[in-house]
Amino acid sequence: MTWSSKQYSQFERERTRPVRDLLSAVPTTDAKFVVDLGCGPGNSTEVLIDRFPGADALGLDNSADMVDAARKRLPDVRFDLADIGAWRTDTPCDVILANAVFQWVPNHADILPKIASMLAPGGSLALQMPDNLDEPAHRLMREVAAESPWAEKLANAAAAREALPDVAWYYALLRAAASHVDIWRTTYHHLLTGGSSAVVEWFKGSGLRPYLAPLTEAERAEYLTRYEARIADAYPALPDGTVVLPFPRLFLVATR
């Protein structure tokens, strides 16, 4: 099941707020070249170029659908289809943004220092990653998968994301390549209209993908029915139909 820019963008306002908060903490001022790793449909790139309007910008994503959507949104910006884990450039980067992408990329111990090494002096690496695998929404994905008739098909779904190391680990890793490291964790409380189905729609654009991809269309429908029933109990709707979705995220800004 490939990434869908349409599905992801259903909650664009909520998904874009963290990147605004992240970039507001970047101390870099005179940026000439900025990169958006995992640019998605271009919403994060738009925030990046608004923050650094005089810089040349490059957006990268491994989803053709996302890159196509980003090119339509920002036709004057270069967007390339690329594996961000293997991406390299010889051009010093003043800002490298990675918003909600490295939770899907393994081996942070090797990849993040290599990316930080591509920063120009005074440049910043700005990362934001969902840190929510212990939240009910993700726990229920695993439980429904394990208890379903398709448990064997879904045996490896949870391995698509690993739990993030702790803050001290990231500090030690990035401090070796940076003069300053800023780290914080924020729990957003997204107010979703539409009851439990809104929560399911949110995660269909992200966390549910590894669980739905191995299934047939009929199996996906049954999985989602079971999942939504559990979600309705875990995230009860308020009288007006609004559901409060707590969403913890880890932020890191490493400045060279």
Wavefront OBJ file of the C-alpha trace (Angstrom):
o trace
v 0.000 0.000 0.000
v 1.829 3.078 -1.269
v 1.835 6.519 0.310
v -1.171 8.610 -0.708
v -0.821 12.385 -0.771
v -4.626 12.712 -0.766
v -5.018 10.539 2.336
v -2.134 12.216 4.151
v -3.399 15.714 3.362
v -6.827 15.180 4.926
v -5.329 16.493 8.159
v -2.819 18.909 6.672
v -3.372 21.672 9.211
v -2.701 19.344 12.130
v 0.269 17.673 10.419
v 1.837 21.017 9.483
v 1.725 22.629 12.923
v 4.700 20.595 14.276
v 6.947 21.641 11.390
v 6.162 25.284 12.090
v 7.095 24.768 15.736
v 10.266 22.929 14.727
v 11.503 25.557 12.274
v 10.767 28.390 14.690
v 13.510 26.913 16.911
v 16.171 26.793 14.161
v 18.807 29.456 14.914
v 20.181 29.587 11.360
v 19.436 32.961 9.743
v 21.320 33.468 6.465
v 20.363 30.293 4.619
v 21.374 29.851 0.983
v 20.500 26.169 0.448
v 17.802 24.273 2.346
v 16.657 20.667 1.970
v 13.412 18.971 2.980
v 13.963 15.249 3.512
v 10.685 13.366 3.242
v 8.881 16.369 1.799
v 5.543 14.587 1.407
v 2.993 16.640 -0.561
v 5.050 19.808 -0.062
v 3.357 21.251 3.022
v 6.578 21.091 5.051
v 8.604 22.493 2.132
v 6.221 25.429 1.939
v 6.884 26.223 5.599
v 10.636 25.847 5.002
v 10.756 28.327 2.120
v 8.529 30.746 4.016
v 11.038 30.606 6.869
v 14.018 31.052 4.505
v 12.608 32.903 1.469
v 15.980 33.721 -0.080
v 17.314 30.169 -0.123
v 17.394 27.625 -2.921
v 15.256 24.679 -1.845
v 15.266 20.965 -2.626
v 12.578 18.492 -1.582
v 13.085 14.728 -1.534
v 10.691 11.841 -0.994
v 10.601 8.138 -1.870
v 6.933 8.271 -2.912
v 6.187 9.239 -6.517
v 2.663 10.277 -5.520
v 4.005 12.611 -2.843
v 6.613 14.118 -5.176
v 3.988 14.708 -7.875
v 1.735 16.451 -5.361
v 4.627 18.600 -4.111
v 5.579 19.646 -7.648
v 2.008 20.731 -8.340
v 1.863 22.656 -5.086
v 5.227 24.403 -5.494
v 6.120 24.373 -9.203
v 9.124 26.660 -8.724
v 10.822 24.311 -6.249
v 12.889 21.283 -7.235
v 11.530 17.971 -5.942
v 13.306 14.658 -6.543
v 12.317 11.049 -5.993
v 15.013 9.638 -3.710
v 15.844 7.276 -0.858
v 16.577 9.768 1.898
v 18.560 7.210 3.864
v 21.060 6.978 1.002
v 20.902 10.615 -0.145
v 24.132 12.611 -0.234
v 25.135 16.044 -1.512
v 28.443 17.849 -1.919
v 26.717 21.222 -1.559
v 26.851 22.452 2.050
v 23.324 22.703 3.460
v 22.288 25.579 5.676
v 19.149 23.806 6.873
v 18.181 20.150 6.528
v 14.581 19.562 7.568
v 13.219 16.094 8.278
v 9.634 16.354 9.464
v 7.877 13.125 10.490
v 10.041 10.895 8.323
v 12.940 9.367 10.269
v 10.622 7.235 12.398
v 10.385 5.135 9.201
v 14.159 5.060 8.640
v 16.286 2.572 10.607
v 19.872 2.859 11.824
v 19.823 6.413 13.139
v 23.261 5.881 14.699
v 24.848 5.816 11.231
v 22.495 7.969 9.151
v 22.005 11.057 11.317
v 25.722 11.879 11.782
v 26.230 11.489 8.020
v 23.389 13.900 7.341
v 24.688 16.339 9.945
v 28.106 16.243 8.238
v 26.505 17.818 5.150
v 25.662 21.006 7.063
v 27.491 24.234 6.354
v 29.117 25.942 9.357
v 26.259 27.380 11.400
v 23.747 25.192 9.588
v 21.050 23.218 11.366
v 19.554 19.761 11.120
v 15.920 19.949 12.255
v 14.049 16.710 12.934
v 10.591 15.921 14.226
v 9.439 12.337 14.767
v 6.202 10.929 16.150
v 7.003 9.191 19.428
v 3.685 7.440 19.847
v 4.174 3.676 19.584
v 2.945 3.261 23.178
v -0.230 5.258 22.499
v -3.540 3.307 22.341
v -3.898 3.893 18.594
v -0.667 2.001 17.857
v -1.116 -0.600 20.570
v -4.513 -1.445 19.087
v -3.017 -1.815 15.599
v -0.740 -4.518 16.974
v -3.460 -6.194 19.011
v -5.962 -6.362 16.152
v -3.252 -7.748 13.870
v -2.228 -10.439 16.365
v -5.820 -11.521 17.067
v -7.054 -11.483 13.475
v -7.313 -14.371 10.977
v -4.456 -12.703 9.074
v -1.993 -12.695 11.976
v 0.599 -14.552 9.918
v 0.347 -12.025 7.075
v 0.768 -9.181 9.550
v 3.522 -10.724 11.662
v 6.112 -8.202 10.448
v 3.896 -5.109 10.268
v 4.931 -3.727 13.652
v 8.597 -3.914 12.617
v 8.074 -1.099 10.085
v 8.760 1.276 12.973
v 11.034 0.844 15.956
v 10.675 2.612 19.292
v 12.821 5.748 19.399
v 15.893 5.825 21.642
v 15.775 8.193 24.592
v 16.718 11.856 24.600
v 20.164 11.272 26.106
v 21.022 8.878 23.272
v 20.096 11.429 20.595
v 21.945 14.186 22.425
v 25.160 12.146 22.595
v 24.834 11.111 18.955
v 24.286 14.604 17.553
v 26.483 16.517 19.990
v 29.499 14.808 18.419
v 28.641 16.506 15.102
v 27.184 19.792 16.357
v 28.112 22.753 18.517
v 24.613 22.900 20.002
v 21.747 20.444 20.294
v 18.216 21.381 21.309
v 15.781 18.565 22.136
v 12.211 18.643 23.383
v 9.102 16.488 23.394
v 5.594 17.831 22.889
v 2.252 16.081 23.103
v -0.214 17.682 20.712
v -3.915 17.183 21.297
v -5.518 17.096 17.879
v -9.249 17.753 17.862
v -10.751 15.558 15.156
v -14.340 15.802 14.016
v -16.164 12.658 12.966
v -15.722 10.371 15.945
v -13.675 7.170 15.797
v -13.723 7.118 11.993
v -11.670 10.337 11.983
v -8.955 8.666 14.064
v -8.899 5.748 11.640
v -8.664 8.111 8.665
v -5.739 9.888 10.321
v -3.746 6.687 10.758
v -4.660 5.313 7.333
v -2.380 8.057 6.036
v 0.552 6.952 8.192
v 0.780 4.294 10.910
v -1.781 1.844 9.516
v -0.020 1.501 6.164
v 2.193 -1.492 7.121
v -0.858 -3.305 8.487
v -3.076 -2.695 5.469
v -0.503 -3.268 2.734
v -0.313 -7.108 3.002
v -4.100 -7.559 3.027
v -6.633 -7.952 0.257
v -9.281 -5.277 -0.149
v -11.837 -7.373 1.756
v -9.359 -8.140 4.524
v -8.486 -4.464 4.848
v -12.141 -3.585 5.291
v -12.526 -6.218 8.029
v -9.312 -5.162 9.767
v -10.451 -1.522 9.788
v -13.876 -2.488 11.151
v -12.250 -4.331 14.044
v -9.745 -1.546 14.606
v -12.349 1.219 14.620
v -14.440 -0.640 17.192
v -11.427 -0.670 19.521
v -10.617 2.963 18.722
v -14.148 4.034 19.676
v -13.564 2.645 23.177
v -10.045 4.073 23.520
v -10.906 7.535 22.201
v -14.528 8.262 23.166
v -16.173 11.074 21.261
v -17.323 14.196 23.056
v -21.019 15.185 22.821
v -20.398 17.232 19.668
v -18.621 14.304 17.958
v -15.093 15.628 18.490
v -12.365 13.156 19.423
v -9.231 14.279 21.264
v -6.189 12.507 19.820
v -3.062 12.916 21.991
v 0.021 12.730 19.781
v 3.525 12.879 21.320
v 6.376 14.043 19.074
v 10.135 14.315 19.575
v 11.954 17.398 18.242
v 15.692 17.820 17.657
v 17.668 20.766 16.296
v 21.411 20.182 15.891
v 23.453 23.218 14.817
v 26.936 22.774 13.453
l 1 2 3 4 5 6 7 8 9 10 11 12 13 14 15 16 17 18 19 20 21 22 23 24 25 26 27 28 29 30 31 32 33 34 35 36 37 38 39 40 41 42 43 44 45 46 47 48 49 50 51 52 53 54 55 56 57 58 59 60 61 62 63 64 65 66 67 68 69 70 71 72 73 74 75 76 77 78 79 80 81 82 83 84 85 86 87 88 89 90 91 92 93 94 95 96 97 98 99 100 101 102 103 104 105 106 107 108 109 110 111 112 113 114 115 116 117 118 119 120 121 122 123 124 125 126 127 128 129 130 131 132 133 134 135 136 137 138 139 140 141 142 143 144 145 146 147 148 149 150 151 152 153 154 155 156 157 158 159 160 161 162 163 164 165 166 167 168 169 170 171 172 173 174 175 176 177 178 179 180 181 182 183 184 185 186 187 188 189 190 191 192 193 194 195 196 197 198 199 200 201 202 203 204 205 206 207 208 209 210 211 212 213 214 215 216 217 218 219 220 221 222 223 224 225 226 227 228 229 230 231 232 233 234 235 236 237 238 239 240 241 242 243 244 245 246 247 248 249 250 251 252 253 254 255 256
